[in-house]
Amino acid sequence: MTKLPIRVNAFVYQRKDAEIEFLCIKRVPDDGGFWQTVTGTVHNDESFIGTITREMHEECGIDSSDIIRIEGPFYDFEWMKGETKIREFVYAVEVKSGVAVTLAPDEHDEYKWCDRDNMFKTLEKEDNINAANIILEHLNA
């Protein structure tokens, strides 16, 4: 299983009453300590959708049976990790309202469901903020 320089970025959301809430997860301090959405590297034997479902399960304990729909990609961007150029594809993933989140403690130490405004206050990376704007436009949120 080879990891490719390709990643997926899943904006996981749930509908609560008339509102949409987005899942933000915080990386452990040893890995940056910043807030983000669910992300993961595509393996050479995986589809993008397969990577999303695997990462949601590994990072957040969200099972594929809790996923209502996966849409995208809506946006992609490139960034450098050392000498490697990474290309990241952004998706919107709706989950059942009230789904349980169980973080992988070696990767993330906090999570929160954020409304639109709080999501923008929480996300720290410019590319994630740009992606959030595109996702919100798609969801009309």
C-alpha positions as CSV (number, residue, x, y, z in Angstrom):
1,M,0.0,0.0,0.0
2,T,1.7,3.2,-1.2
3,K,0.5,6.6,-0.1
4,L,0.1,9.1,-3.0
5,P,0.8,12.9,-2.8
6,I,-3.0,13.3,-2.9
7,R,-5.3,14.0,0.0
8,V,-9.0,14.4,0.6
9,N,-10.5,17.0,2.9
10,A,-14.0,16.2,4.1
11,F,-16.3,18.9,5.5
12,V,-18.5,16.7,7.6
13,Y,-21.8,18.3,8.5
14,Q,-25.1,17.5,10.2
15,R,-28.5,19.2,9.9
16,K,-29.9,20.2,13.3
17,D,-33.4,21.7,12.9
18,A,-32.9,24.4,10.2
19,E,-29.2,24.8,10.8
20,I,-26.1,23.1,9.5
21,E,-23.3,22.2,11.9
22,F,-19.8,21.4,10.7
23,L,-17.4,19.0,12.5
24,C,-14.0,20.6,13.4
25,I,-11.3,18.5,14.9
26,K,-8.1,19.6,16.6
27,R,-4.8,17.9,15.9
28,V,-2.7,16.8,18.9
29,P,0.0,19.3,19.9
30,D,2.8,17.1,18.6
31,D,1.2,17.3,15.1
32,G,0.5,21.1,15.0
33,G,-2.3,21.5,17.5
34,F,-4.5,23.3,14.9
35,W,-8.2,22.9,14.0
36,Q,-9.2,21.3,10.7
37,T,-11.8,19.2,9.0
38,V,-11.3,15.4,8.4
39,T,-8.4,14.9,6.1
40,G,-6.4,11.9,4.8
41,T,-3.9,10.7,2.3
42,V,-5.2,8.6,-0.6
43,H,-3.6,5.1,-0.9
44,N,-2.8,3.7,-4.3
45,D,-5.5,1.0,-4.0
46,E,-8.3,3.5,-2.9
47,S,-10.9,5.7,-4.5
48,F,-11.3,9.2,-3.0
49,I,-14.6,8.2,-1.5
50,G,-12.9,5.1,0.0
51,T,-10.3,7.4,1.6
52,I,-13.0,9.6,3.0
53,T,-14.9,6.8,4.6
54,R,-11.7,5.2,6.0
55,E,-10.5,8.5,7.4
56,M,-13.9,9.3,9.0
57,H,-13.8,6.0,10.7
58,E,-10.1,6.1,11.8
59,E,-10.1,9.8,12.9
60,C,-13.6,10.2,14.3
61,G,-15.2,6.7,14.7
62,I,-17.9,7.6,12.2
63,D,-19.1,4.5,10.4
64,S,-20.1,4.5,6.8
65,S,-23.6,3.6,7.8
66,D,-23.8,7.1,9.5
67,I,-23.1,8.8,6.2
68,I,-26.1,10.2,4.3
69,R,-24.3,11.5,1.3
70,I,-20.8,12.5,0.0
71,E,-20.6,15.2,-2.6
72,G,-17.7,16.7,-4.5
73,P,-15.0,17.4,-5.1
74,F,-15.9,21.1,-5.0
75,Y,-12.4,22.6,-4.7
76,D,-8.8,21.5,-4.9
77,F,-5.6,23.2,-3.9
78,E,-1.9,22.4,-3.6
79,W,0.5,22.8,-0.7
80,M,4.1,21.8,0.1
81,K,5.0,19.2,2.7
82,G,8.8,19.4,2.8
83,E,9.9,18.8,-0.8
84,T,6.6,17.1,-1.8
85,K,3.7,18.9,-3.5
86,I,0.4,17.7,-2.1
87,R,-2.9,18.1,-4.0
88,E,-6.0,18.1,-1.8
89,F,-9.6,17.6,-3.0
90,V,-12.5,19.0,-0.9
91,Y,-15.8,17.2,-0.4
92,A,-19.0,17.8,1.6
93,V,-20.1,14.8,3.7
94,E,-23.5,14.8,5.4
95,V,-23.9,12.5,8.4
96,K,-26.9,11.6,10.5
97,S,-27.8,14.2,13.1
98,G,-26.4,13.4,16.5
99,V,-23.8,10.9,15.2
100,A,-21.3,9.9,17.9
101,V,-17.7,11.1,17.5
102,T,-14.9,9.1,19.0
103,L,-11.5,10.7,18.2
104,A,-8.3,8.8,17.5
105,P,-6.2,10.0,20.5
106,D,-2.9,9.8,18.6
107,E,-4.2,12.3,16.0
108,H,-6.9,14.5,17.5
109,D,-7.7,15.7,21.1
110,E,-10.8,17.8,20.7
111,Y,-13.8,18.2,18.4
112,K,-16.8,20.5,18.2
113,W,-19.8,21.0,16.0
114,C,-19.7,24.5,14.6
115,D,-22.3,26.7,13.0
116,R,-21.2,28.7,10.0
117,D,-19.7,31.7,11.9
118,N,-18.0,29.5,14.5
119,M,-16.5,27.3,11.8
120,F,-14.8,30.4,10.3
121,K,-13.5,31.4,13.7
122,T,-12.2,27.9,14.4
123,L,-10.5,26.9,11.1
124,E,-7.0,28.2,11.0
125,K,-5.6,27.4,7.5
126,E,-6.3,29.8,4.6
127,D,-7.0,26.9,2.2
128,N,-9.6,25.4,4.6
129,I,-11.3,28.8,4.9
130,N,-11.4,29.1,1.1
131,A,-12.8,25.6,0.9
132,A,-15.4,26.4,3.5
133,N,-16.7,29.3,1.5
134,I,-17.2,27.1,-1.5
135,I,-18.9,24.3,0.5
136,L,-21.2,26.9,2.1
137,E,-22.1,28.3,-1.3
138,H,-23.0,24.7,-2.5
139,L,-25.1,24.0,0.6
140,N,-26.7,27.5,0.5
141,A,-25.8,27.9,4.1
